[in-house]
C-alpha cells in the first residue's frame, strides 16, 4: 500500500448519516446532515489510508448528482471527483493512477427487500436481472475499475449490501452499517451509534493489506439482461431506444460488458438526444449540480 494511490467510491445510503429516504434527497435538511456525516466518514477512511503510507487518495462522489461531499470539510490531502463523466472510465472519468479501490457507503441491489433503500442505478427501476441473477451497482463499478487494472479491496454498507457483495467478491474486507429506526428516533443514541460505527469503519480499513494483489472482478459475457421498471409507463418513457419490451420489462442481449453498461445507462437516465450530445450535456449538468450543491452549504 505504501506509495500507492487509493481510489474511494463514496455513496450515501450505506454511510453513517443516512437513516431515511429524505437523507438521500438533494436539498432536504436531512440530506444536509447526511452529507456532513458522509464527509466525516471519508475523512476517517482517508486518514487511515495515509497512515498506512499511501501516496494519494482520490474520492469519487457517486450518489445521485455526484455533489454530496462538502469540499471545505474534506481532508485537504484528498482529491475529490464530483459529477459524472463519459470516460476514460465510464462514470468515473480519470482514475488518476489508482492502484486499488474501496467502496464506502454503498447500498444493496434493486429487488433486495432486506436492504436499506435498495436500488440499481435509479429507484424508477425495481430490479435489473442479468443472466438470471439480480445485478447491483458494486458489480458494475468493480468491472469498470477492473478493466483499468484497479482491484476493489473494501466494501461498507447495510448488512444486506455486504452479504450480497461478498457472495460475488469474497476477498473483500466488508463492514456493516445497519439502520435501526429505533436508534434514529433518539438523538443521543443516534450520535453515539454514528461515532461507534465510524470508529468501526476505521478499524476495518486498517485490516486491508496488500490491496493491489486482490483479484480483479469481471462480469462474464454473454449478457441476457432484463430491466424491470416499477411502472409500465416509466418503462415506455425510458425506452425510446426500441429495445424489446413487455409490460414493465425492457430486454436486451449483448456480448460485451461496455455495451451492457451503456445500454443500462441509456435506459436509466438518457433521452436519445442527451445521450448523443453527452460530451456537451455532462459538463453542463456538472456545472448545474455544482451550483445547486453550493446553494445548500
PyMOL commands that set and color helices and strands:
alter all, ss='L'
color gray80, all
select helices_A, chain A and resi 21-24+29-51+71-73+137-146+159-168+181-185+187-206+211-213+232-237+257-269+272-276+278-295
alter helices_A, ss='H'
color red, helices_A
select strands_A, chain A and resi 5-10+56-61+78-81+100-106+125-130+133-134+151-157+173-176+223-229+245-246+249-254
alter strands_A, ss='S'
color yellow, strands_A
deselect
rebuild
show_as cartoon
